Amino acid sequence: MTLLYNHSLKPFNTLAVDVRAESFCTVTSVDELKNALKQTTSNELLVLGGGSNIVLTSDVAGLVIHNCIGGVEVLEQGPQQVVIKVGAGENWDGLVETCVQQGWYGLENLSWIPGSVGAAPIQNIGAYGVELKDCLEAVETLRLKDLSPQQFSCKECRFGYRDSVFKQEEKGRHVITAVVLRLNKTPTLKLDYGEIRNSADEWGYDVDQLTAADVRHIIIRIRTEKLPDPALAPNVGSFFKNPVVPVAVFQTIKMAEPSVVAYELPNGQVKLAAGWLIDRLGWKGKRLGQARVHDRQALVLVNEGQSSADLLTLAAKIQQQVLDRFGVELEIEPSII
Ligand SMILES: Cc1cc2nc3c(=O)[nH]c(=O)nc-3n(C[C@H](O)[C@H](O)[C@H](O)COP(=O)(O)OP(=O)(O)OC[C@H]3O[C@@H](n4cnc5c(N)ncnc54)[C@H](O)[C@@H]3O)c2cc1C
């Protein structure tokens, strides 16, 4: 493990923001992680996986640890299910590919999400009707205050929509070192998300005979058609969470905007499509300095500068207009550092 000083973070964040870390190191094992944490004299720490859900706003004081702890281990295997433990530094989509190839079901709807396995529990990644929590058994961490190993059960992670205990009470207190997942060995596909069935049909699949590999291919195709590649158009995916509002608020919006896109939740609340709200205000494809709203997906903001200043100004303008027009607060999804 080598400590590097005044190290550029541009290659380590998908917005390509060019700021520097006071000190930086890559760790490939829990022992290396412990050593790095013992050696640092600073109290300030940033853990980085793929950098696909952060907005860096200035040089980062203290230590930045790039988590590359690898390994996929089968802990239990029966005729119906398999339990695996995966190192936090493994690439998320690489893991999905491995599981699909093994015939293990559960992660296929979460295909093509950038980033590391260790960051997945932080915001309970989700896509196409599935969230990480649906197959998560436990999260293993190193607690920063005493460098002791800890384990959080799925319940203890208190997952919500793009939320977990690691964004709330335990924020900044742990480094996630591994994730334990329970997957099915018998077909259990989730195709309730309309777009999967419709696309499968349109692209000539037999919808009743889909395999996990088919679902993965369909989702990758949908995503690559809709979402910009961060290597070509630096972005962090959805910049805002979909706002969840009481039914009464939704009904008021619906009266004024009958075509508003929304999903009813089992708890009686309604999730509004933030992309629709932004698009309705005419932001799609609009630019502010070196930042722009993507021309196919209004929820995605693209950074073309070396800093994130214009991007955050653009985000604030969008938030204000959505509030003024619809009375709804848009919450930024990535971590602002
Ligand atoms: C094109 C694109 C599409 C996307 N689509 C989706 C999507 O469909 N669904 C979705 O949920 N997200 C999506 N995202 C967001 C992002 O990919 C996920 O949130 C992903 O889990 C982030 O992983 P990362 O390793 O890049 O995290 P990073 O950006 O490196 O880190 C994110 C946060 O987690 C913390 N963190 C990272 N690793 C650890 C660790 N080991 N221990 C403790 N803290 C840690 C960081 O400090 C930071 O606060 C998308 C992003 C892009 C660019």
Residues whose N, C-alpha, C, O or C-beta is under 5 A from the ligand:
A	BS01	LIG	T14 V47 L48 G49 G50 G51 S52 N53 I54 N67 A88 I113 P114 G115 S116 G118 A119 A120 I122 N124 I125 G126 A127 H174 V175 I176 L227 P228 P230 N235 V236 G237 S335
